[in-house]
């Protein structure tokens, strides 16, 4: 029987997980359509496991289960979920995502009607715990909400990735990519640390391996955003983290768009020098335009600062990444 495995990765999720599980229990499922829900308890220090077990028992949801992944980090938790999943189609549902009732059915039909798609993203609708600040609309994409393309369809060349919240992954394509030697270098979120970038790295690796990335605006889910995340200091840290993480997938990104320049353009000295020059231009441009209080300028500056810092801190790993990627058999676009 064909179907979908929903993977929910949890870290201290006791206060959030019930509404997420309830939204899945309310899914409109067709006859002959199988689905399972795998909750991955990622080293939680609260009562996440107990809350989930009680929900499964009281709801009678026989296709729901909870497993443990003691290795910290969102990527490690997702790996455990992928390994456990029974179906070829996987949905990454965050512990604060509430999927619309038709999400699973729509995702299933889109993926099985288009076997070339390896990764599919939907559209997150923000649900904020408190009234959002005036700058929120300009940065809602940083919270994994909003459209991921101008229209539904192929975004492999245009963007190349989707945010992890609500993403649908074809397990067979993922395993094919890993068997061919593609490695994961980012841990993504670890506990309360704002490390990120695992979803971008996954998309870039899949398209280098020759697979397609799509977006569909009919896949709707609500993304709950707590009041602790709706402040500028939090977003500043997030933007620095985005920049830092991008230093570890910049080679994959550039190699896909500019393969003819791979021999010289992707060396660490070239990347670091150009990153620093770009940061300097941004600093000087801000001084000339007196844009120090402009939040878009601040976010750009933080991303580029994080990028340069990441290039320096991860220089040994970047050289290893370049060496490994050059040894891979990459698919043509």
C-alpha positions in Angstrom: 0.0 0.0 0.0 1.2 3.5 -0.9 1.2 6.3 1.5 3.1 9.0 3.5 5.3 9.0 6.6 5.0 12.2 8.7 8.1 12.9 10.7 7.9 15.3 13.6 11.2 16.1 15.3 10.8 17.3 18.9 13.0 19.0 21.4 11.2 20.0 24.7 7.8 20.1 22.8 5.4 19.2 25.5 3.5 22.6 25.2 3.3 22.6 21.4 3.0 19.0 20.2 -0.7 18.2 21.0 -2.2 20.7 18.5 0.2 19.5 15.9 -0.8 15.8 16.5 -4.4 16.8 16.5 -4.1 18.5 13.1 -2.8 15.2 11.7 -5.5 13.2 13.3 -8.0 15.5 11.5 -6.6 14.7 8.0 -9.0 13.8 5.2 -7.6 10.4 4.2 -8.9 8.4 1.2 -9.6 4.7 1.2 -6.5 2.7 0.3 -4.2 5.5 1.4 -1.8 4.7 4.2 0.0 7.1 6.5 2.0 7.0 9.7 3.2 9.6 12.2 6.7 9.2 13.6 7.6 11.5 16.5 11.3 11.7 17.0 12.2 12.7 20.6 15.5 14.5 20.1 17.1 14.5 23.5 14.2 16.4 25.2 14.5 17.3 28.8 10.8 17.8 29.5 7.7 15.5 29.3 7.5 15.3 25.5 7.6 11.5 25.5 4.9 11.2 28.1 2.6 13.7 26.4 2.9 12.0 23.1 2.4 8.5 24.5 -0.8 9.7 26.4 -2.1 11.2 23.1 -1.5 8.0 21.2 -3.2 6.0 23.9 -6.3 8.2 24.4 -6.8 8.9 20.6 -6.4 5.3 19.5 -4.0 6.5 16.8 -2.4 3.1 16.0 -0.3 4.4 13.2 1.4 6.9 15.5 4.6 6.1 17.4 7.5 7.9 19.2 11.1 7.0 18.9 14.3 8.4 20.5 17.3 10.1 18.9 19.8 11.0 21.6 22.2 12.7 19.1 21.3 16.4 19.3 20.4 18.3 16.2 17.5 18.6 13.8 19.3 16.8 11.0 20.2 13.8 13.2 16.5 13.6 14.3 15.3 13.7 10.7 17.8 11.0 9.7 16.4 8.8 12.4 12.9 9.5 11.2 13.8 8.7 7.6 15.5 5.5 8.6 12.3 4.4 10.5 9.8 5.5 7.8 7.8 2.8 6.1 6.7 4.8 3.0 8.7 6.4 0.2 7.0 9.8 0.7 8.0 11.7 3.8 6.6 14.9 5.3 8.7 17.0 7.7 6.2 18.5 10.1 7.7 20.7 12.8 6.3 20.5 16.3 4.6 23.9 15.8 3.1 23.2 12.3 -0.7 22.6 11.9 -1.3 21.0 8.5 -4.6 21.7 6.8 -6.9 18.8 6.6 -6.1 18.0 2.9 -2.3 18.4 3.2 -1.4 14.7 3.2 -3.8 13.8 0.4 -2.7 16.7 -1.9 1.0 16.1 -1.2 0.5 12.4 -2.1 -1.2 13.1 -5.4 1.3 15.7 -6.5 4.3 13.6 -5.7 2.9 10.4 -7.3 1.8 12.3 -10.4 5.3 13.8 -10.8 7.9 11.1 -10.1 10.7 13.5 -11.0 10.1 15.7 -8.0 12.3 14.8 -5.0 11.5 17.8 -2.8 8.2 19.7 -2.5 7.3 22.7 -0.4 4.1 24.3 0.7 3.0 27.7 2.0 3.1 28.4 5.7 0.6 30.9 7.2 2.0 32.6 10.4 0.0 32.3 13.6 1.6 34.6 16.1 1.2 34.3 19.9 1.2 38.1 20.2 0.6 40.9 17.8 3.6 40.8 15.4 5.9 43.8 15.2 5.7 46.2 12.3 8.8 44.7 10.6 7.4 41.1 10.6 5.9 41.3 7.1 9.3 42.1 5.6 10.9 39.0 7.3 8.1 36.4 7.4 10.1 34.2 5.1 12.7 33.8 7.8 10.1 32.2 10.0 9.3 29.6 7.3 6.1 31.2 6.3 4.8 32.8 3.0 5.0 31.7 -0.6 8.2 29.9 -1.8 7.8 30.9 -5.5 6.0 33.3 -7.8 3.7 30.5 -8.7 3.3 26.7 -8.2 5.8 24.6 -10.1 9.5 23.9 -10.6 11.9 26.0 -8.6 15.0 23.9 -9.1 16.8 26.6 -11.0 15.1 29.6 -9.6 15.6 28.8 -5.9 16.8 25.3 -5.4 15.3 24.5 -2.0 12.3 24.8 0.2 12.0 25.5 3.9 11.9 22.4 6.0 8.6 23.1 7.7 5.9 21.1 5.8 8.4 19.8 3.2 7.7 16.6 1.3 10.8 14.4 0.5 11.0 11.4 -1.7 12.9 8.9 0.3 14.2 6.9 -2.7 15.8 10.1 -4.2 17.3 11.0 -0.8 18.9 7.5 -0.4 20.1 7.6 -4.0 21.8 10.9 -3.3 23.4 9.6 -0.1 24.6 6.4 -1.8 26.3 8.5 -4.4 28.5 10.1 -1.8 26.6 13.3 -0.9 27.3 14.2 2.7 25.5 16.4 5.3 27.7 19.0 6.9 25.1 21.1 8.8 23.5 20.0 12.0 20.6 22.4 11.7 18.9 23.4 15.0 20.6 22.0 18.1 18.5 22.5 21.2 17.9 26.2 21.6 20.9 27.2 19.4 19.9 29.1 16.2 22.0 27.0 13.9 20.2 26.4 10.6 20.6 25.7 6.9 20.0 22.0 6.7 16.9 22.5 4.5 18.9 24.6 2.0 21.8 22.1 2.0 19.4 19.3 1.3 17.8 21.1 -1.7 21.1 22.0 -3.2 22.5 18.5 -2.9 19.4 17.0 -4.4 19.5 19.3 -7.5 23.3 18.6 -7.9 22.3 15.0 -7.9 19.9 15.7 -10.8 16.6 15.8 -8.9 13.8 18.4 -9.0 12.5 20.8 -6.4 9.0 22.1 -6.6 6.6 24.4 -4.7 2.8 24.2 -4.6 0.7 27.0 -3.1 -2.2 24.6 -2.4 -0.3 22.9 0.3 -1.3 25.1 3.2 -0.2 24.8 6.9 -0.3 27.1 9.8 3.0 27.9 11.6 2.7 28.9 15.2 5.3 31.6 16.2 5.8 32.1 20.0 6.2 35.6 21.5 9.9 34.8 22.4 10.7 34.7 18.7 8.9 37.9 17.8 11.6 40.3 18.8 14.4 42.0 16.9 17.4 40.6 18.9 16.1 37.1 18.1 15.9 37.8 14.4 19.4 39.4 14.4 20.8 36.2 15.8 18.9 34.3 13.3 20.3 36.3 10.4 23.8 35.9 11.6 23.2 32.2 11.8 21.8 32.2 8.2 25.0 33.8 7.0 27.2 31.4 8.9 25.4 28.4 7.6 25.5 29.6 4.0 29.3 29.4 4.2 28.9 25.6 4.3 26.7 25.2 1.2 28.0 28.1 -0.9 30.1 25.6 -2.9 27.0 23.5 -3.8 25.1 26.6 -4.7 27.8 28.0 -7.0 28.8 24.7 -8.5 25.2 24.2 -9.8 24.9 27.7 -11.3 28.5 28.1 -12.5 30.1 24.7 -13.0 32.5 26.0 -15.7 34.3 28.2 -13.0 34.6 25.4 -10.4 38.3 24.9 -10.8 39.3 28.4 -9.5 36.2 30.2 -8.2 35.4 27.8 -5.4 38.7 27.7 -3.6 38.7 28.8 0.0 40.9 31.9 -0.6 38.7 33.1 -3.4 35.6 32.6 -1.4 36.9 34.3 1.7 38.4 37.3 -0.2 35.2 38.0 -2.1 33.1 37.5 0.9 35.1 40.1 2.8 35.1 42.5 -0.1 31.3 42.2 -0.3 30.9 42.8 3.4 33.1 45.9 3.1 30.9 47.3 0.3 27.8 46.7 2.4 29.4 48.5 5.4 30.5 51.5 3.2 27.1 51.6 1.5 25.4 51.8 4.9 27.7 54.6 6.0 27.1 56.6 2.8 23.3 56.1 3.0 23.0 56.6 6.8 21.0 53.3 6.9 22.3 52.1 10.2 18.7 52.1 11.7 17.2 50.4 8.7 16.3 46.8 9.6 16.8 45.4 6.1 20.2 46.9 6.0 21.0 45.4 9.5 19.8 42.0 8.4 22.0 42.1 5.3 25.0 43.2 7.3 24.5 40.4 9.8 24.1 37.7 7.2 27.3 38.8 5.4 29.2 39.1 8.6 28.0 35.6 9.6 29.0 34.3 6.2 32.6 35.7 6.4 32.9 34.4 10.0 31.7 31.0 8.9 34.2 30.9 6.0 37.0 31.6 8.4 35.9 29.2 11.2 35.0 26.4 8.9 37.9 26.8 6.4 39.2 23.2 7.0 35.7 21.7 6.5 35.1 23.8 3.4 38.3 22.4 1.8 37.1 18.9 2.6 33.6 19.7 1.1 35.2 21.0 -2.1 37.4 17.9 -2.3 34.5 15.5 -1.7 32.1 17.3 -4.2 34.7 17.3 -6.9 34.9 13.5 -6.5 31.2 13.0 -6.9 29.5 12.1 -10.2 27.2 15.1 -10.6 24.2 15.1 -12.9 23.8 17.7 -15.6 21.1 20.3 -15.2 
